[in-house]
């Protein structure tokens, strides 16, 4: 037996229905801060430096961030982080 229910609701209506907090003001504030930093430093714009305060400490270096992404993608493909598809080490 299959039951299919189609709902038409905005994301805000669903968050309210499920009792989730309204995070739109926080998102708007963060985006404003990011925009200000981007505009004030357009000459030497560096996205990694811009996002560093918003990342957890263990992902603040670009190498750690790349390794984290690689490990996540590899795990999703059923491989270990240091192995290539052919089974050899990097």
MMTF fields as JSON, N, C-alpha, C and O atoms, coordinates in Angstrom:
{
  "mmtfVersion": "1.0.0",
  "mmtfProducer": "UNKNOWN",
  "numBonds": 359,
  "numAtoms": 360,
  "numGroups": 90,
  "numChains": 1,
  "numModels": 1,
  "chainsPerModel": [1],
  "groupsPerChain": [90],
  "chainIdList": ["A"],
  "bondAtomList": [4, 2, 8, 6, 12, 10, 16, 14, 20, 18, 24, 22, 28, 26, 32, 30, 36, 34, 40, 38, 44, 42, 48, 46, 52, 50, 56, 54, 60, 58, 64, 62, 68, 66, 72, 70, 76, 74, 80, 78, 84, 82, 88, 86, 92, 90, 96, 94, 100, 98, 104, 102, 108, 106, 112, 110, 116, 114, 120, 118, 124, 122, 128, 126, 132, 130, 136, 134, 140, 138, 144, 142, 148, 146, 152, 150, 156, 154, 160, 158, 164, 162, 168, 166, 172, 170, 176, 174, 180, 178, 184, 182, 188, 186, 192, 190, 196, 194, 200, 198, 204, 202, 208, 206, 212, 210, 216, 214, 220, 218, 224, 222, 228, 226, 232, 230, 236, 234, 240, 238, 244, 242, 248, 246, 252, 250, 256, 254, 260, 258, 264, 262, 268, 266, 272, 270, 276, 274, 280, 278, 284, 282, 288, 286, 292, 290, 296, 294, 300, 298, 304, 302, 308, 306, 312, 310, 316, 314, 320, 318, 324, 322, 328, 326, 332, 330, 336, 334, 340, 338, 344, 342, 348, 346, 352, 350, 356, 354],
  "bondOrderList": [1, 1, 1, 1, 1, 1, 1, 1, 1, 1, 1, 1, 1, 1, 1, 1, 1, 1, 1, 1, 1, 1, 1, 1, 1, 1, 1, 1, 1, 1, 1, 1, 1, 1, 1, 1, 1, 1, 1, 1, 1, 1, 1, 1, 1, 1, 1, 1, 1, 1, 1, 1, 1, 1, 1, 1, 1, 1, 1, 1, 1, 1, 1, 1, 1, 1, 1, 1, 1, 1, 1, 1, 1, 1, 1, 1, 1, 1, 1, 1, 1, 1, 1, 1, 1, 1, 1, 1, 1],
  "groupList": [{"groupName": "UNK", "atomNameList": ["N", "CA", "C", "O"], "elementList": ["N", "C", "C", "O"], "formalChargeList": [0, 0, 0, 0], "bondAtomList": [1, 0, 2, 1, 3, 2], "bondOrderList": [1, 1, 2], "singleLetterCode": "X", "chemCompType": "L-PEPTIDE LINKING"}],
  "groupTypeList": [0, 0, 0, 0, 0, 0, 0, 0, 0, 0, 0, 0, 0, 0, 0, 0, 0, 0, 0, 0, 0, 0, 0, 0, 0, 0, 0, 0, 0, 0, 0, 0, 0, 0, 0, 0, 0, 0, 0, 0, 0, 0, 0, 0, 0, 0, 0, 0, 0, 0, 0, 0, 0, 0, 0, 0, 0, 0, 0, 0, 0, 0, 0, 0, 0, 0, 0, 0, 0, 0, 0, 0, 0, 0, 0, 0, 0, 0, 0, 0, 0, 0, 0, 0, 0, 0, 0, 0, 0, 0],
  "groupIdList": [1, 2, 3, 4, 5, 6, 7, 8, 9, 10, 11, 12, 13, 14, 15, 16, 17, 18, 19, 20, 21, 22, 23, 24, 25, 26, 27, 28, 29, 30, 31, 32, 33, 34, 35, 36, 37, 38, 39, 40, 41, 42, 43, 44, 45, 46, 47, 48, 49, 50, 51, 52, 53, 54, 55, 56, 57, 58, 59, 60, 61, 62, 63, 64, 65, 66, 67, 68, 69, 70, 71, 72, 73, 74, 75, 76, 77, 78, 79, 80, 81, 82, 83, 84, 85, 86, 87, 88, 89, 90],
  "secStructList": [7, 7, 7, 7, 7, 7, 7, 7, 7, 7, 2, 2, 2, 2, 2, 2, 2, 2, 6, 7, 7, 7, 7, 2, 2, 2, 2, 2, 2, 2, 2, 2, 2, 2, 2, 2, 2, 2, 2, 2, 6, 1, 6, 6, 7, 7, 2, 2, 2, 2, 2, 4, 4, 4, 1, 7, 4, 4, 4, 7, 1, 2, 2, 2, 2, 2, 2, 2, 2, 2, 2, 2, 2, 2, 2, 2, 6, 6, 7, 7, 6, 6, 5, 7, 6, 6, 1, 7, 5, 7],
  "xCoordList": [0.848, 0.0, 0.902, 1.854, 0.592, 1.32, 0.367, -0.774, 0.868, 0.113, 0.995, 2.143, 0.466, 1.238, 0.512, -0.683, 1.252, 0.69, 1.537, 2.75, 0.929, 1.613, 1.251, 0.077, 2.274, 2.063, 2.658, 3.742, 1.939, 2.485, 2.681, 1.723, 3.946, 4.26, 5.625, 6.494, 5.796, 7.102, 8.021, 7.542, 9.322, 10.236, 9.926, 10.023, 9.558, 9.227, 8.004, 7.979, 6.988, 5.79, 6.112, 5.575, 6.98, 7.364, 8.163, 7.941, 9.097, 9.868, 8.937, 9.096, 7.971, 7.009, 6.168, 5.948, 5.702, 4.875, 5.62, 5.044, 6.921, 7.699, 8.314, 8.993, 8.084, 8.568, 10.05, 10.669, 10.625, 12.039, 12.204, 11.288, 13.358, 13.55, 13.683, 14.091, 13.341, 13.482, 14.929, 15.316, 15.711, 17.127, 17.393, 18.545, 16.335, 16.512, 17.241, 18.121, 16.915, 17.664, 19.159, 20.005, 19.478, 20.874, 21.579, 22.701, 20.926, 21.511, 21.728, 22.763, 20.753, 20.875, 22.05, 22.81, 22.196, 23.292, 24.648, 25.57, 24.766, 26.025, 26.346, 27.496, 25.343, 25.575, 25.985, 26.826, 25.402, 25.801, 27.253, 27.997, 27.666, 29.057, 30.005, 31.044, 29.656, 30.495, 30.586, 31.666, 29.454, 29.441, 30.332, 31.095, 30.231, 31.062, 32.537, 33.334, 32.908, 34.314, 34.796, 35.93, 33.946, 34.324, 34.549, 35.546, 33.613, 33.716, 34.894, 35.525, 35.197, 36.302, 37.653, 38.655, 37.699, 38.982, 39.023, 39.695, 38.31, 38.244, 39.621, 39.87, 40.508, 41.825, 42.593, 43.149, 42.635, 43.346, 42.379, 42.636, 41.272, 40.22, 40.746, 41.298, 40.565, 40.966, 39.81, 39.568, 39.085, 37.919, 38.244, 37.439, 39.408, 39.764, 39.897, 39.425, 40.534, 40.681, 39.326, 39.061, 38.478, 37.159, 36.309, 35.603, 36.368, 35.531, 36.152, 35.463, 37.417, 38.111, 37.388, 37.289, 36.883, 36.195, 34.912, 34.444, 34.344, 33.081, 33.277, 32.303, 34.52, 34.802, 35.265, 35.855, 35.004, 35.529, 37.064, 37.638, 37.721, 39.19, 39.895, 40.925, 39.367, 40.07, 39.937, 40.573, 39.14, 39.013, 39.501, 39.203, 40.247, 40.644, 41.821, 42.071, 42.545, 43.586, 43.023, 42.189, 43.469, 42.953, 43.255, 42.438, 44.412, 44.776, 43.823, 43.399, 43.488, 42.567, 41.179, 40.505, 40.757, 39.461, 39.431, 38.462, 40.492, 40.562, 40.591, 39.936, 41.35, 41.427, 40.068, 39.666, 39.36, 38.039, 37.081, 36.337, 37.097, 36.248, 36.633, 35.769, 37.943, 38.405, 37.988, 37.528, 38.154, 37.758, 36.252, 35.815, 35.464, 34.006, 33.608, 32.761, 34.206, 33.88, 34.332, 33.619, 35.517, 36.036, 35.162, 34.885, 34.732, 33.871, 32.536, 31.97, 32.047, 30.802, 30.921, 29.934, 32.131, 32.359, 32.799, 33.078, 32.865, 33.24, 34.735, 35.19, 35.51, 36.973, 37.494, 36.793, 38.752, 39.403, 40.018, 40.267, 40.265, 40.753, 42.026, 42.136, 42.998, 44.273, 44.373, 45.45, 43.334, 43.378, 42.734, 41.729, 43.312, 42.7, 41.837, 41.84, 41.103, 40.197, 40.938, 40.385, 42.187, 42.947, 43.562, 44.174, 43.421, 43.948, 45.31, 45.826, 45.928, 47.26, 47.216, 46.194, 48.322, 48.428, 48.642, 49.166, 48.243, 48.491, 49.937, 50.337],
  "yCoordList": [-1.161, 0.0, 1.234, 1.321, 2.17, 3.429, 4.565, 4.597, 5.485, 6.699, 7.865, 7.967, 8.719, 9.869, 11.141, 11.301, 12.037, 13.31, 14.42, 14.448, 15.314, 16.477, 17.699, 18.002, 18.39, 19.613, 20.782, 20.685, 21.867, 23.095, 24.056, 24.558, 24.296, 25.19, 25.812, 25.209, 27.002, 27.654, 27.07, 26.484, 27.217, 26.745, 27.36, 26.682, 28.634, 29.295, 28.655, 28.457, 28.328, 27.688, 26.308, 25.934, 25.557, 24.235, 24.346, 23.578, 25.308, 25.493, 25.83, 25.307, 26.698, 27.071, 25.866, 25.644, 25.093, 23.921, 22.915, 22.355, 22.681, 21.713, 22.304, 21.597, 23.589, 24.212, 24.558, 24.741, 24.651, 25.006, 26.517, 27.27, 26.966, 28.403, 29.134, 28.549, 30.394, 31.237, 31.742, 32.586, 31.231, 31.597, 32.628, 32.975, 33.114, 34.07, 35.343, 35.8, 35.943, 37.138, 36.848, 37.679, 35.683, 35.318, 35.14, 35.611, 34.462, 34.279, 35.618, 35.839, 36.507, 37.826, 38.599, 39.242, 38.533, 39.229, 38.676, 39.442, 37.347, 36.745, 37.118, 37.418, 37.102, 37.471, 38.938, 39.279, 39.802, 41.209, 41.363, 42.141, 40.621, 40.678, 40.185, 40.799, 39.098, 38.56, 39.56, 39.783, 40.163, 41.147, 42.343, 42.814, 42.833, 43.97, 43.633, 44.441, 42.438, 42.034, 41.883, 42.242, 41.358, 41.21, 42.576, 42.788, 43.507, 44.825, 45.619, 46.376, 45.459, 46.218, 45.66, 46.373, 44.408, 43.809, 43.301, 42.309, 43.967, 43.491, 43.425, 42.545, 44.331, 44.369, 43.084, 42.507, 42.629, 41.406, 40.312, 39.595, 40.179, 39.24, 37.811, 37.306, 37.178, 35.784, 35.053, 35.258, 34.199, 33.526, 32.686, 32.62, 32.044, 31.203, 32.047, 31.648, 33.204, 34.094, 34.648, 34.814, 34.93, 35.464, 34.469, 34.867, 33.196, 32.184, 31.586, 30.881, 31.841, 31.238, 31.424, 30.461, 32.616, 32.766, 31.942, 31.699, 31.514, 30.786, 29.276, 28.531, 28.809, 27.375, 26.907, 27.684, 25.642, 25.112, 25.065, 24.995, 25.102, 25.176, 24.092, 24.366, 22.876, 21.807, 21.929, 21.158, 22.862, 23.047, 24.418, 24.835, 25.126, 26.471, 26.539, 27.599, 25.466, 25.49, 24.882, 23.978, 25.366, 24.886, 23.402, 22.673, 22.947, 21.535, 20.652, 19.604, 21.063, 20.281, 20.244, 19.215, 21.363, 21.419, 20.497, 19.765, 20.532, 19.664, 18.195, 17.36, 17.879, 16.497, 16.024, 14.886, 16.916, 16.571, 16.263, 15.283, 17.103, 16.849, 15.541, 14.736, 15.331, 14.114, 12.862, 11.882, 12.907, 11.764, 11.507, 10.357, 12.584, 12.42, 11.831, 10.94, 12.317, 11.785, 10.347, 9.515, 10.051, 8.684, 7.725, 6.613, 8.151, 7.301, 7.052, 5.963, 8.067, 7.92, 6.939, 6.331, 6.79, 5.866, 4.499, 3.61, 4.314, 3.037, 2.8, 1.658, 3.899, 3.79, 4.435, 5.197, 4.108, 4.774, 6.066, 6.208, 7.017, 8.342, 8.352, 9.177, 7.497, 7.551, 6.655, 6.572, 5.99, 5.034, 5.613, 6.318, 5.32, 5.68, 4.513, 3.446, 4.722, 3.69, 2.408, 1.318, 2.521, 1.347, 0.622, -0.429, 1.142, 0.491, 0.982, 0.558, 1.888, 2.376, 3.558, 4.235, 3.812, 4.954, 6.202, 6.127, 7.353, 8.625, 9.026, 10.078],
  "zCoordList": [0.0, 0.0, 0.0, 0.775, -0.865, -0.929, -0.625, -1.087, 0.159, 0.445, 0.04, 0.472, -0.77, -1.238, -0.827, -1.076, -0.196, 0.249, -0.347, -0.144, -1.063, -1.618, -0.789, -0.577, -0.328, 0.443, -0.32, -0.894, -0.315, -0.879, 0.287, 0.875, 0.602, 1.713, 1.469, 0.839, 1.967, 1.869, 2.936, 3.907, 2.771, 3.811, 5.18, 6.203, 5.196, 6.466, 7.112, 8.327, 6.311, 6.852, 7.433, 8.475, 6.766, 7.279, 8.579, 9.515, 8.633, 9.87, 11.025, 12.127, 10.776, 11.815, 12.232, 13.423, 11.261, 11.55, 12.423, 13.356, 12.117, 12.885, 14.15, 14.895, 14.399, 15.623, 15.589, 16.637, 14.387, 14.273, 14.408, 14.078, 14.889, 15.08, 13.746, 12.743, 13.751, 12.568, 12.53, 13.338, 11.606, 11.528, 10.431, 10.171, 9.791, 8.706, 9.145, 8.416, 10.312, 10.728, 10.941, 10.61, 11.488, 11.687, 10.345, 10.165, 9.407, 8.077, 7.389, 6.759, 7.509, 6.882, 7.486, 6.763, 8.82, 9.492, 9.045, 8.766, 8.977, 8.533, 7.091, 6.769, 6.227, 4.833, 4.715, 3.883, 5.533, 5.534, 5.964, 5.367, 7.004, 7.456, 6.366, 6.121, 5.723, 4.653, 3.507, 2.959, 3.143, 2.063, 2.405, 1.563, 3.651, 4.071, 3.986, 3.51, 4.447, 4.4, 2.967, 2.65, 2.104, 0.701, 0.06, -0.631, 0.295, -0.318, 0.235, -0.503, 1.514, 2.102, 1.684, 1.735, 1.276, 0.906, -0.516, -0.797, -1.43, -2.813, -3.464, -4.288, -3.111, -3.75, -3.497, -4.431, -2.261, -1.925, -1.502, -0.535, -2.217, -1.837, -1.795, -2.772, -0.657, -0.474, 0.196, 1.385, -0.543, 0.036, 1.265, 2.194, 1.287, 2.439, 3.703, 4.768, 3.594, 4.747, 5.169, 6.36, 4.199, 4.489, 5.283, 6.209, 4.936, 5.57, 6.83, 7.568, 7.096, 8.232, 9.571, 10.332, 9.888, 11.18, 11.3, 12.412, 10.191, 10.214, 10.223, 10.336, 10.105, 10.084, 11.457, 12.206, 11.798, 13.056, 13.002, 11.916, 14.149, 14.181, 13.367, 12.75, 13.353, 12.641, 11.123, 10.404, 10.609, 9.164, 8.706, 7.587, 9.556, 9.204, 8.249, 7.676, 8.056, 7.04, 5.768, 5.827, 4.626, 3.353, 3.169, 2.607, 3.633, 3.489, 4.284, 3.799, 5.49, 6.322, 5.684, 5.716, 5.108, 4.451, 3.23, 3.027, 2.418, 1.245, 1.653, 1.028, 2.702, 3.164, 3.667, 3.424, 4.375, 4.881, 3.728, 3.783, 2.678, 1.517, 0.838, 0.488, 0.653, -0.011, 0.771, 0.186, 2.087, 2.925, 2.832, 2.772, 2.82, 2.735, 1.389, 1.332, 0.31, -1.013, -1.145, -1.705, -0.63, -0.708, 0.089, -0.361, 1.262, 2.087, 1.379, 1.468, 0.682, -0.056, -1.211, -1.626, -1.724, -2.827, -2.326, -3.131, -1.01, -0.433, -0.411, -0.365, -0.445, -0.423, 0.851, 1.517, 1.175, 2.298, 1.788, 0.591, 2.696, 2.338, 1.531, 0.624, 1.791, 1.109, -0.096, -0.688, -0.489, -1.589, -2.827, -2.736, -4.004, -5.272, -5.735, -5.121, -6.816, -7.305, -7.677, -7.536, -8.152, -8.544, -7.368, -7.555, -6.167, -4.974, -4.561, -3.527, -5.358, -5.033, -4.109, -3.998, -3.441, -2.554, -3.381, -4.493, -2.854, -3.517, -3.377, -3.876]
}
